[in-house]
Amino acid sequence: MIVVTGATGFIGSCLAGKLNAEGYKDIVIVDDFSAKEKLSNLEGKTFSHKIHRDDFPKWLRDNHRFTQFIFHIGARTDTTEFNKEIFDRLNLNYTKELWNICVEFGLPFVYASSAATYGLGELGYNDDHNIVEKLKPLNPYGESKNEFDKWALKQPTKPYFWAGLKFFNVYGPNEYHKARMASVVFHAFNQIKDKGSVKLFRSHNPNYKDGEQLRDFVYVKDVVEVCMFLMQHRKDSGLYNLGSGKARTFLDLVNNTFRALNKQPKIEFIDTPADIRDKYQYFTEANMNKLKSIGYSKKFHTLEEGINDYVTNYLSVGKYT
């Protein structure tokens, strides 16, 4: 059995679908299953067990002999949530519990970290274990992810294989439920369909023109390909960046969304809200050399390729993957 936590969510459901496509049917999906708007992400998928996240630690102890691999993708990901207790419970302590079970029973463990751990990027975007203690995330979500990364690195005993994946700006199918936390591609598509134009934040940094703020946008199909590689690889444990490795501007992203819809770009710039202006990231770019160094050689979608596939084959027809 292969476990996917957060299986009704964006990345988790795409991973479950990829596992099915590769012939894996004995999948254990774990989530709280209370958000009805997320259940469509499971349609058409084959799985053998459906476990509530609160029951999963006990279930895993009872069924460890039948468990081959654990993808712990489930997490509280709302960067606008500032209740630290929620993140401590769902992101930090829950992940510690699963880690310890994997140590006890010799299970491989891949979990979702985040590029939010890098804060404003003062130390760059290198997945070097030596800088983890020095990182300064900008919100409780990023702090919770970095706190677990720090804890994991300090543990005297670890799963025989483990990896923490620092997801950058992931976009792609199955994010219909994410509302304001969905990707900019998703929001741009909906603004274009509704109003024919897109609003972007104006730059408040003299080093960047409006719309030329840079992010590492990575297509979810590439994310799940890396997960599949790690499941087969099962060595070279550690923290890994998971981005495209190429920063692109928001103008690039929006213009490609218009292009995929065969429409002329119409963009309006609005002020970045004052309460987040001093924490706004103007540049992120994953250094992907570490993942490549352990043998990952598949090419990532370019922004043009990813957006065209997402808009044409999913958003425009309301399709899931």
C-alpha positions, 0 to 999 in steps of 0.5 A: 500500500502507498499512502497519500495524505492530503489526498483530497487537496491540490497536490495530493489528489494529482499525486493519487491520480499519477499513481493510478496512471502508473498502475498503482491501485492499492492506495491509502488516501488520508484527509479529513474529508469534511470539505465537500468542495474538495471531494471532486478531486477524488472522482475517477480515482482508485484507492483501497482505504480511506482513512480520516487523518485523526485516525491515521497514526493508529491505522499506520501502526496497525498496518505498517507491515503492509505499507510500502511508502508514505507521501505526507502532502497534507498540511494547513497551507493558508498563508493568511492564517495567523493562529500558530496553534493550528500550524503547531497541531497540523503541520508540526506535531502531526508530522513529527508523529508520522516521522516517528512511526516511520522510524519505528517501523522502517518506512520511507517518508516524503513530506511537503515542506515549502519555499515559504521557509526562505522568507524574503530570500536573504540567504538565497534559495538553496536547499542547503541543510546548513542554512535551515537554522538561519532562515526567517519565514514571513508567516506562521505557515512558513515558520511551521514548515521550517520548524519541522525541517529543523527538527528533522535534521536534528533527529539522531534516528531518521527513516531509512529514506526521507525527503522534505520537498520545498514546493515553490509556486505550484499551479495546475489542475485540481485547485478549484477549491483553493479560493484565494489561495489558488494559483495566479494562473487560476485567478487570471483565468477567472478574471479574464473569463469574467471581466476580460482583464486581469489585475496585478499588484503594482511594484513598490520596489524601484528595482522592479517595474510593474508586473515584473516581480519574479516567481518560480512557477512550477506545474503540478505535473512536474511536482508529481513526477519528482514524487514518483522518482523519489519513491523509486529512488529511495536514497540520498535523503534530505531537503529538496527544492521543487520548483522549475528552476527558472524565475518568470514575471507575473506579466509572463504568466498573465500574458500566457494565460491570455494567449491560451485563451486567444485573447489580447492582454488587458492588465490593470495594476493595483497597489499591493495591500499595505499590510503585506507590502513590506513582506512581499517577495519580489524574486524567488527561484529554486536552485535545482542542482541538488535534485539533478545531482541524485539523478533526476533528469526529466525536463520541467514544463516551461511556463508557456507549456504548463499554462497552455496545458492547464488552461486548454485541457482543464480550466476551459473545460472544468476538468480534473486530473 
